[in-house]
Amino acid sequence: MKKRTKTKRKKRLSTYLLSFLGIFLASVILICGSFLFYFRNQIQAADKEAYDKLSGINDSTFKRVGPTFIYDKGDNQIAKLSALDYIYTKYSDIPELAKYAFIATEDKDFLKNKGISIKGMSRALVSYIKNKGKITQGGSTITQQLVKNVLLTQDKTLSRKLTEILISLEFEKKYTKEQILEYYLNNINFSNGAYSIGSAAKIYFNKPLKELNLAEVTFLSAIPNNPTYYNPLKNYNHVIDRQHLMLDNLKSQKYITEEQYKEALNTKVVLNYQAPKTEAENYMTSYAIDSAIRALMKNDNFGFKYQFTTDKEKNEYESLYNDTYTEYEKKIRSGGYNIYTSFDVDKQNMLQGSLDSGLAKFKEADQKTGLYKMQGAAVCIDNSTGQVIAAVGGRTQKNTTNYFNRAFQAVRQPGSAIKPVLVYAPAFDSGYTPDSTMVDQYIPNGPKNAENTFFGQVTLRYATELSLNTIAYQLLDKETVKYALPYLFKMNFAHIVPEDSGPILGVGGFTYGVTPVELAGAYSTLARGGEFIEPTCIRKIEGENKDIIYNNPRRRIPIYKEETAYYMTDVLKGVLTKNWATGYGLGLSNMTAAGKTGTTSSSKDGWFAGYTPYITTVVWTGYDTPTAIADLYGATYPGHIWQSFMNKVSDGLQNKDFDIPSSIKEQLKEKAEKEAIAAITNAEKAVTDYENINIASKNDYSSADSALINAQNAVSKVSDNLKKGYQDRINVKTDQLNKDKQVIEEALQNQAKQAQTNNNQNQINSTPNNTKNTNAAGSNTGNNSVNSGTGSGAAANTNDTKSNKGPDGSIQNPSVKNNSTETQQNN
């Protein structure tokens, strides 16, 4: 019975075990099948990429040769980066313990595996599932690390991982283990620009690799696991800790004896660091390197972020960003890249010259650095491509090296230069127009206008032209910072912090501020009809084998509505042309332009940002340490530098206006039609009113002249084809009125002459005749009665004459004139 029971139990257990294994295998098959089905597209893409990569590799693929070169827009070399001589070491010249140090710690099954580790991949897969599709563990063999470092990006995606696995499997068929290890040790990052174990020996110990002892070899071998964390120059103790781990692994895997282990453990590793010789970099070079670093980071899908909710989140991101940035900078400086830029050397020299001459009067230098205290920066962007064609980071100064490139490294408060891109354009997007009005008034605890003046009800156009702080502040407060600030985030403004949350931002009151490159990118967006292209000088980047590893897509991102960009541009044109505007006098001699001034509190920073249909240029001036400068305003030094440069680069270009959106063209057409009808109506009325004017006396001249002016003004506003008809009517009436005036003038002249004649006659009549009368009386008494009668009659006639004069003084009764004559004849 017992034996039978035991037999039944064994059969039952066997049945259970077989069932479990069957279910397990079925589950594995189901999971694998589901995995293959779900990720079939990524697997197919990975397979294609693996094939493409494998078809183009040879021995030279793994040998870094030559420095990094930088080229201008015409593919002319403008810089050569050769910070460190790259040393390639053949397998036979690499110390055995150096090889074993990596095998023992990085991939102990290297000599046996087929390029991948099933155990490591399983761990990575479990981690991938747990972390909801994020790759957090590599599970990489030495072969996989080589493939990733040389042929692929650092992107942590499933597709990239699958490609890595497929290539690694083929690698093991194509190359021996010795070749793979040789390539690996000559292509890994040993920090500080050393990308081979031979280069690392030279830079850290200043001696050939073959002369290193075990302690030094394991010290170097500890670095590549995390070149930033195990940077010997910054984190020496971190390297020592990992070196001890490597020595433990070498001993436990029987690569070294106990005696060798103890000796190495007790050997003090003394660095003899050889700083690489570097050439002085100009502003084009430093900006090109920065742009190239960011391009490669983006190529490897680094997650750039610009908006943060907490300081902790921002600090964590910046730490990751700085570490990654440093890693890619070292790669570029180590050599092997060809960087093709959009720099126009002629325009670069023009911009540098305009900046230098514009600040030439400032001679004071810093006692420590020897640099001029008064500095400046300027950036010029080609609006059609969005690419930077000139970037000046400071003043030219002989015998003094200035590595600080203010064009992209100086973060300064922008003053009123931020208003168009943060306040007014977003407001236009939400329904405001340049003709919308607000009240310019005193705001308790708010910003004030220049000279502390207020203008009452004003349009947004006028507020921009006069740069009224109170309007920008009120408008941003009404629209909310929460609504407006994302416009800047979308244009990659990288220095905004969570504390930047109040309407004071509308007048430039940021915690830190903006860079000239950032502001130029935003203004170029307005010039481009509201579409943002990330400002950079990179066209493409080639790797060691001339294969293109980055090609600038110049992707356009809609930021503002097309109509908004046009409205804002139209307003900013007025800043340069209206005689009351802050930028009046800074217009260009033969090119349509738009622009805005910016000045911070106490004149510590001066900005001018402006553009033509062709290019956008932003200029900043000030001290590196913010200092009040008496005559620094946006319209002074920055504005004059901008004007000088823009006139130079615009010389020879056809003057053209900014493109008008079709929707606004239709609006303008309707508006023009209405205005044309109104102009005709006004002209008809004014001309008719003029035609109805009559003049009867000189007192009517003034009203006639006023009517003529009104008619001429009204006619000037009608279309050219109608002007002649109206002008002919005006001319006819004017001729008639001139004739009427002539008649009146002649009549007045005649009246004046007659008055003069009468006046003369009266003077004659009133002259005394005593002598004649006395003689007549003595000789002829009989005549006395006649004379008396005559005299009496004359007197009577004179009285009549006075009573019968007309309004012009002429005599109206002819008999008086005859009587007088007769009397005179009698006398």
C-alpha positions, 0 to 999 in steps of 0.5 A, spaced: 500 500 500 505 504 501 509 503 495 503 504 491 501 510 495 508 513 494 508 511 486 501 515 485 504 521 489 510 521 484 506 520 478 502 526 481 508 530 482 510 529 475 504 531 472 504 537 476 511 539 474 509 538 467 503 542 467 507 547 470 512 547 465 507 547 460 504 553 462 510 557 464 513 555 457 506 557 454 506 563 458 513 565 455 511 564 448 505 568 449 509 574 452 515 573 447 509 573 441 506 579 444 512 583 445 514 581 438 507 583 435 507 590 439 514 592 438 514 589 431 515 596 428 521 598 432 524 591 431 524 592 423 526 599 424 532 597 428 534 591 424 534 596 418 539 601 422 543 595 424 544 593 417 546 600 414 551 601 420 554 594 419 555 596 411 559 602 412 564 600 418 571 598 417 578 598 421 578 606 420 571 607 424 574 605 430 580 610 430 579 617 432 584 621 427 584 628 427 582 634 430 575 638 430 574 643 425 569 648 424 567 652 418 563 658 416 557 658 411 561 657 405 565 651 408 571 655 409 575 653 415 574 658 421 577 654 427 581 648 429 580 644 435 586 640 437 586 640 445 589 633 446 593 629 441 589 622 440 593 616 442 591 609 439 594 603 442 595 596 438 592 590 442 599 588 443 601 594 446 596 594 451 598 591 458 595 585 460 592 587 466 589 593 463 585 588 459 583 584 465 581 590 469 575 591 464 573 584 463 573 583 470 569 589 472 565 590 466 564 584 462 567 578 466 564 573 460 567 577 455 571 571 452 565 566 452 559 570 450 557 572 443 556 579 444 550 580 448 549 577 456 542 574 456 542 575 464 544 582 463 538 583 458 533 580 462 535 584 468 534 590 463 527 587 461 525 587 468 527 594 469 524 596 463 517 593 464 517 596 472 519 603 469 513 603 464 517 603 458 523 607 460 530 604 460 534 605 466 539 599 466 544 597 460 545 590 461 551 591 456 557 587 454 563 590 452 561 589 445 555 593 446 558 598 449 563 599 443 557 599 438 554 604 442 560 609 443 562 609 436 556 607 432 550 609 435 547 615 440 547 615 447 539 615 446 536 611 452 530 608 447 528 601 446 529 602 438 536 604 440 537 598 444 535 593 439 539 596 434 545 595 439 543 588 440 543 586 433 549 590 431 553 586 437 551 579 434 554 581 428 560 584 430 562 577 434 562 574 427 566 579 424 571 581 429 575 577 434 575 578 441 582 581 441 580 586 435 573 588 439 577 589 446 582 593 442 577 598 439 573 598 445 580 601 449 581 606 444 574 609 444 571 610 451 571 616 455 576 617 460 574 624 462 577 631 460 578 630 453 581 623 453 578 618 449 583 612 449 587 609 454 593 611 451 591 618 451 589 617 458 596 615 461 599 621 457 594 626 460 594 624 467 601 621 468 605 624 462 608 617 461 606 611 456 601 606 457 606 601 458 610 604 463 604 604 468 604 600 474 598 596 476 595 601 481 595 606 475 592 602 470 586 600 475 586 607 477 585 609 469 580 603 468 575 606 474 574 612 470 570 610 464 564 607 468 561 614 469 566 619 466 563 625 470 562 622 477 569 619 476 573 625 474 580 624 477 581 632 477 574 633 481 573 627 484 579 623 486 576 619 492 571 617 487 576 614 482 580 611 488 573 607 491 572 604 484 579 602 483 579 598 489 573 595 487 577 593 480 582 590 484 578 586 488 575 583 482 581 582 479 584 578 485 577 574 486 577 572 478 585 570 479 587 575 474 592 577 480 595 574 486 594 576 493 601 580 493 600 584 487 593 586 490 596 588 496 602 592 493 597 596 488 592 597 494 598 600 498 601 604 492 599 612 492 596 614 485 600 621 484 597 625 478 601 628 473 596 632 469 598 635 463 593 641 461 592 640 454 594 646 450 589 650 447 588 656 442 584 662 444 577 661 441 574 667 438 566 669 439 564 665 433 568 659 435 565 659 442 558 659 440 559 654 434 561 649 440 555 651 444 551 650 438 554 643 436 554 641 443 546 642 444 545 639 437 548 633 439 544 632 445 538 633 441 540 628 436 541 623 442 534 625 445 536 629 451 530 632 454 531 640 454 526 643 459 525 650 460 519 651 464 519 649 472 514 649 477 519 648 483 526 650 484 528 643 486 525 641 479 529 646 476 536 644 480 535 637 478 534 638 471 540 643 471 545 638 474 543 633 469 544 638 463 550 640 466 553 633 466 551 631 459 553 638 456 560 637 459 560 630 456 558 632 449 563 638 450 569 633 451 567 629 445 567 635 441 574 638 443 577 631 443 577 631 435 573 627 430 568 632 428 567 637 422 562 642 424 559 646 419 556 653 421 552 659 418 557 664 420 558 670 415 565 672 416 564 679 413 558 680 417 561 678 423 567 683 422 561 688 421 558 687 427 564 687 431 566 693 428 560 697 430 560 694 437 567 697 438 566 703 435 560 705 438 563 703 445 570 706 443 569 712 448 569 707 454 576 706 456 576 704 463 579 697 465 578 692 470 584 692 475 584 684 475 582 682 468 584 688 464 578 687 460 574 694 459 568 695 464 563 697 459 562 691 455 557 689 449 554 683 445 550 683 439 547 677 435 544 677 428 539 672 425 538 671 418 530 671 418 529 666 412 533 660 415 533 662 423 540 661 423 545 666 427 550 669 422 554 673 426 555 673 434 559 678 438 560 677 445 564 683 447 569 688 445 575 687 441 581 688 446 589 687 444 593 683 449 587 681 453 583 674 452 576 675 453 573 668 454 566 670 456 561 670 450 556 675 452 552 673 446 549 667 449 552 667 456 550 673 459 543 673 462 541 680 463 534 683 465 531 686 458 527 692 460 522 694 455 525 690 450 521 684 452 514 688 452 513 686 444 514 679 445 511 678 452 506 683 453 503 686 446 504 680 441 500 675 446 495 680 447 494 681 440 493 674 439 487 674 445 483 679 441 487 686 442 489 690 436 494 696 436 488 701 436 485 698 443 486 703 448 488 703 456 488 708 461 496 711 462 495 712 470 499 712 476 499 705 479 500 704 487 507 700 488 507 699 480 512 701 475 512 709 473 513 712 466 520 715 464 520 722 467 514 720 471 509 722 466 502 720 465 497 721 458 491 718 460 487 714 455 492 711 450 492 706 444 497 700 445 500 703 439 502 709 442 504 706 449 509 701 445 512 707 441 512 711 447 514 705 451 509 706 457 511 702 463 504 702 466 500 700 460 505 694 459 504 692 467 496 693 467 496 689 460 500 683 463 496 683 469 490 683 466 492 678 461 495 674 466 503 672 467 500 664 466 497 666 459 503 670 457 509 666 459 509 660 455 510 664 449 517 665 452 518 658 454 516 655 447 522 660 444 527 656 449 528 662 454 532 658 459 533 662 465 526 664 467 525 661 474 518 659 478 519 666 482 518 670 475 510 670 476 508 677 477 506 683 472 513 686 473 515 681 468 512 686 463 517 691 464 523 686 464 523 685 472 526 678 471 530 674 477 535 673 472 533 675 465 535 673 458 541 672 453 542 676 446 541 670 443 534 668 446 531 675 445 534 675 437 530 669 436 524 672 439 524 678 435 526 674 429 519 670 430 516 676 429 519 678 423 518 671 420 510 672 421 510 668 428 514 662 426 519 660 431 526 657 429 531 655 434 537 660 434 543 656 432 549 657 428 549 649 426 548 647 419 550 640 420 555 636 423 559 630 420 563 624 424 570 622 423 568 618 417 565 624 414 558 621 415 552 626 417 550 625 424 546 631 425 543 636 420 539 642 422 532 641 420 530 648 421 523 646 424 518 652 424 514 652 430 508 657 430 508 662 436 504 668 434 498 668 429 500 671 423 496 677 424 499 678 430 506 678 428 504 683 422 500 688 427 506 688 432 511 689 426 507 695 424 507 698 431 514 697 432 516 700 425 512 707 428 518 706 434 523 708 429 519 713 425 514 717 429 517 723 432 515 722 439 517 715 439 523 712 443 527 710 437 526 716 433 532 717 429 534 710 429 531 708 422 535 706 416 537 710 410 534 705 405 531 699 408 524 698 412 525 696 419 522 695 426 525 696 433 524 697 440 529 700 445 530 697 452 533 700 458 533 697 466 533 701 472 538 706 473 541 705 466 544 698 468 543 695 461 541 698 455 538 694 449 536 695 442 532 689 438 530 690 431 529 687 424 528 688 417 525 683 412 532 680 411 535 680 418 534 681 426 539 684 430 539 685 438 544 689 441 546 689 449 551 694 452 553 695 460 558 692 465 558 685 467 557 687 474 550 691 473 552 698 474 549 705 473 551 708 467 549 716 466 547 716 459 546 709 457 539 708 454 536 703 449 536 709 444 543 711 445 549 706 445 545 700 443 541 703 438 547 707 434 550 700 434 544 697 431 543 702 426 550 703 424 551 695 423 544 694 420 545 700 415 552 697 413 549 690 412 542 693 408 547 696 403 545 694 396 539 690 398 532 692 395 528 695 400 522 692 401 516 692 406 514 686 411 509 681 408 502 682 409 498 676 411 492 675 406 487 676 412 489 683 413 490 684 406 482 683 405 481 687 411 485 693 409 482 692 402 475 693 405 478 699 409 481 702 403 474 701 400 470 704 405 475 710 406 475 711 398 468 712 399 468 716 405 474 720 401 469 721 395 464 724 399 468 728 403 471 731 397 464 732 393 462 736 399 468 740 400 468 742 393 461 743 392 461 748 398 467 752 395 463 752 389 457 756 392 462 761 395 461 768 393 464 774 395 461 781 395 467 785 399 473 784 402 470 781 408 469 775 404 476 773 402 477 769 409 471 764 408 473 763 401 480 761 402 478 757 408 473 753 403 479 752 398 484 749 403 478 744 405 477 742 398 484 741 397 485 737 403 479 733 401 481 732 394 488 730 396 485 723 399 481 721 393 484 716 388 489 719 383 484 718 377 479 722 381 483 728 383 483 731 376 476 732 375 475 735 382 481 740 381 479 742 375 472 744 378 476 748 384 481 751 379 474 754 375 471 757 381 478 759 384 479 763 377 472 766 378 473 768 385 480 771 383 476 776 378 471 778 383 476 780 387 480 784 382 473 788 381 473 789 388 480 791 388 479 796 382 473 799 386 476 800 392 482 803 388 477 808 385 474 810 391 480 811 394 482 816 388 476 820 388 476 821 396 483 823 395 480 828 390 475 831 394 479 832 400 484 836 396 478 840 393 475 841 400 482 844 402 482 849 396 475 851 398 476 852 405 483 857 403 481 865 406 481 870 400 482 877 405 486 880 400 482 880 394 475 881 398 478 888 401 480 891 394 474 889 391 470 893 397 474 899 396 473 900 389 466 897 387 461 898 393 456 895 389 459 889 388 459 888 395 452 885 395 453 880 389 460 878 393 456 877 399 451 873 396 456 869 392 459 868 398 453 866 402 451 861 396 458 858 396 457 857 404 450 854 403 453 850 397 459 847 402 454 845 407 450 841 402 456 838 399 458 835 406 451 833 407 451 829 400 457 825 400 457 818 399 460 812 403 466 812 399 467 820 400 465 822 393 460 828 391 453 825 390 450 832 387 453 835 381 450 842 381 454 843 387 460 842 383 458 847 378 456 852 382 463 852 385 466 853 379 462 858 377 463 862 383 471 861 382 470 864 375 467 870 378 472 871 383 
